[in-house]
Amino acid sequence: MNWTDTLDIAIALDEAHPDSDPQWVRFTDLHAWVLALPDFTGEADKSNEKILEAIQMAWIDERA
């Protein structure tokens, strides 16, 4: 997975953090959680607020 795989990341985050409400996750935590995913291969400095927001929105949609 890379930063552009927002849906795959959202699914993986939902599995890794089932008790977290994605609406209230800070971007700094979200960034760290994405980097910690076992299948994630992206570089830490290649993300930005727009990407993190897209991941957060996909995670929220995944929960709905």
Rosetta blueprint (number, residue, H / E / L):
1 M L
2 N L
3 W L
4 T L
5 D L
6 T H
7 L H
8 D H
9 I H
10 A H
11 I H
12 A H
13 L H
14 D H
15 E H
16 A H
17 H L
18 P L
19 D L
20 S L
21 D L
22 P H
23 Q H
24 W H
25 V L
26 R L
27 F H
28 T H
29 D H
30 L H
31 H H
32 A H
33 W H
34 V H
35 L H
36 A H
37 L L
38 P L
39 D L
40 F L
41 T L
42 G L
43 E L
44 A H
45 D H
46 K H
47 S L
48 N L
49 E H
50 K H
51 I H
52 L H
53 E H
54 A H
55 I H
56 Q H
57 M H
58 A H
59 W H
60 I H
61 D H
62 E H
63 R H
64 A L
